[in-house]
Amino acid sequence: MTQPHDVKHTAVLGAGTIGASWTAWFLARGLSVAVWDPRPEAEDYVRRYIADVWSDMSQIGMVAGASPDNWRFCATPEEAVAGAQFVQENAPERLPIKRELYARLDDVLGKDAIFASSTSGLMMSDLQVGMKSAARFAVGHPFNPPHLIPLVEVVGGKDTAPETVQWCLSFYNHIGKKAIWIRKEAAGHLANRLQAALWREAISAVVTGLASVEDVDTAISAGPGLRWAAMGPHMTFHLGGGEGGITHMLDQFKPAFEAWWATMTTPEFTEDTCRQIIDGVMAEAKGRSIAELTKERDAVLLPLLKIVAERHR
Ligand SMILES: NC(=O)c1ccc[n+]([C@@H]2O[C@H](COP(=O)([O-])OP(=O)(O)OC[C@H]3O[C@@H](n4cnc5c(N)ncnc54)[C@H](O)[C@@H]3O)[C@@H](O)[C@H]2O)c1
């Protein structure tokens, strides 16, 4: 098996939002990329995407003398995976579509190649079932956009070899990502479950009249969200306990958290709930376009990512 740090050639299958972004990242990290997507406009899309994001990746210090041209668009997925040591699949989030694609590739995938799916919600055990090369398939779930956000969640399915999971963790870390091992298959893996838990309470806060959409957002972006870029919720609370750390934090706040959890409910996405959220977000956006908001977000995110990347170097 090719060692993770010896990988030179990758393939990207499905080049929409996530596939184009992975392509840019692999290129920035000096890897060649063979791209396939059934959409005829995809080749142009990927070309424009790479040109658009290259300077952002340079700004965070992640383009190490690499060429943005070291990729080619292939006519078939078979052609794309031929010679690839690592494949990142980003086809639409539909089990039959991904399974059909995998079945097509089972006989042509390189004997040593590792195959990772970006799937946000499907289980690898369902995707890989019946495949000869199932042991070399795993989930490698990125956070949008993969060319900026470091996190990748690696999850094995029932037929994934443990070495494949370890290989993926090493590979993603080697190319500058922050990979974590999710030890069991679960709907939404881990990070999306954490986001879902927070959004559940954020929506409840709006529908129960606790705060406006804008104030809920400020409660995170001007509050705990700032600390979460430095360290996660457990370590943040270790500091919250002062000199006594997490032990003191638990002693002091256990009853409070249990009482707060007892008051929390799960909202339903009724028409009225959706309307309140949409109206609240539009009011908060104050006419700024998605492109303008993205720029505002990236003005904070890019310097932050540079600091995070330097810390992990
Ligand atoms: N969008 C996100 O925030 C996000 C984040 C993490 C992971 N993901 C996962 O990434 C995958 C792709 O999502 P996306 O948001 O990029 O979707 P997308 O709709 O932007 O892109 C999907 C691409 O797949 C192509 N495609 C269609 N049929 C195909 C086939 N049979 N084989 C290969 N490609 C095919 C489409 O032409 C399109 O370009 C999904 O599994 C999704 O769960 C998405």
The ligand as a Tripos MOL2 file, in Angstrom:
@<TRIPOS>MOLECULE
LIG
   44    48     1     0     0
SMALL
NO_CHARGES

@<TRIPOS>ATOM
      1 N1        -22.3230   21.0640    0.7400 N.am      1 LIG1
      2 C1        -21.8270   20.8230    1.9480 C.2       1 LIG1
      3 O1        -21.8280   21.6810    2.8390 O.2       1 LIG1
      4 C2        -21.1870   19.4920    2.2350 C.ar      1 LIG1
      5 C3        -20.2830   19.4110    3.3130 C.ar      1 LIG1
      6 C4        -19.6280   18.1920    3.5540 C.ar      1 LIG1
      7 C5        -19.9080   17.0830    2.7660 C.ar      1 LIG1
      8 N2        -20.8220   17.1830    1.7400 N.ar      1 LIG1
      9 C6        -21.0690   15.9810    0.9430 C.3       1 LIG1
     10 O2        -20.3820   16.1190   -0.3010 O.3       1 LIG1
     11 C7        -21.0870   15.4010   -1.3220 C.3       1 LIG1
     12 C8        -21.3490   16.3580   -2.4800 C.3       1 LIG1
     13 O3        -22.1380   17.4400   -2.0120 O.3       1 LIG1
     14 P1        -22.1040   18.8810   -2.7270 P.3       1 LIG1
     15 O4        -22.6670   19.8370   -1.7350 O.co2     1 LIG1
     16 O5        -20.7780   19.1330   -3.3420 O.co2     1 LIG1
     17 O6        -23.1740   18.6310   -3.9000 O.3       1 LIG1
     18 P2        -23.3000   19.3860   -5.3120 P.3       1 LIG1
     19 O7        -24.6920   19.1830   -5.7320 O.co2     1 LIG1
     20 O8        -22.7550   20.7750   -5.1890 O.co2     1 LIG1
     21 O9        -22.3050   18.5610   -6.2310 O.3       1 LIG1
     22 C9        -22.5360   17.2480   -6.6130 C.3       1 LIG1
     23 C10       -21.8510   17.0270   -7.9460 C.3       1 LIG1
     24 O10       -21.9680   15.6490   -8.2840 O.3       1 LIG1
     25 C11       -22.1900   15.5590   -9.6670 C.3       1 LIG1
     26 N3        -22.8070   14.2690   -9.9890 N.ar      1 LIG1
     27 C12       -24.0760   13.9920  -10.4040 C.ar      1 LIG1
     28 N4        -24.2090   12.6600  -10.5740 N.ar      1 LIG1
     29 C13       -23.0180   12.1040  -10.2580 C.ar      1 LIG1
     30 C14       -22.5250   10.7820  -10.2420 C.ar      1 LIG1
     31 N5        -23.3020    9.7570  -10.5910 N.pl3     1 LIG1
     32 N6        -21.2480   10.5610   -9.8770 N.ar      1 LIG1
     33 C15       -20.4390   11.5960   -9.5140 C.ar      1 LIG1
     34 N7        -20.8560   12.8690   -9.5050 N.ar      1 LIG1
     35 C16       -22.1230   13.1190   -9.8820 C.ar      1 LIG1
     36 C17       -23.0560   16.7450  -10.0050 C.3       1 LIG1
     37 O11       -22.9590   17.0580  -11.3940 O.3       1 LIG1
     38 C18       -22.4760   17.8220   -9.0950 C.3       1 LIG1
     39 O12       -21.4520   18.5680   -9.7540 O.3       1 LIG1
     40 C19       -22.3570   14.8600   -0.6530 C.3       1 LIG1
     41 O13       -22.1440   13.5260   -0.2970 O.3       1 LIG1
     42 C20       -22.5090   15.7430    0.5780 C.3       1 LIG1
     43 O14       -23.1780   15.0790    1.6260 O.3       1 LIG1
     44 C21       -21.4460   18.3680    1.4530 C.ar      1 LIG1
@<TRIPOS>BOND
     1     1     2 1
     2     2     3 2
     3     2     4 1
     4     4     5 ar
     5     4    44 ar
     6     5     6 ar
     7     6     7 ar
     8     7     8 ar
     9     8     9 1
    10     8    44 ar
    11     9    10 1
    12     9    42 1
    13    10    11 1
    14    11    12 1
    15    11    40 1
    16    12    13 1
    17    13    14 1
    18    14    15 2
    19    14    16 1
    20    14    17 1
    21    17    18 1
    22    18    19 2
    23    18    20 1
    24    18    21 1
    25    21    22 1
    26    22    23 1
    27    23    24 1
    28    23    38 1
    29    24    25 1
    30    25    26 1
    31    25    36 1
    32    26    27 ar
    33    26    35 ar
    34    27    28 ar
    35    28    29 ar
    36    29    30 ar
    37    29    35 ar
    38    30    31 1
    39    30    32 ar
    40    32    33 ar
    41    33    34 ar
    42    34    35 ar
    43    36    37 1
    44    36    38 1
    45    38    39 1
    46    40    41 1
    47    40    42 1
    48    42    43 1
@<TRIPOS>SUBSTRUCTURE
     1 LIG1         1 GROUP 0 **** ****
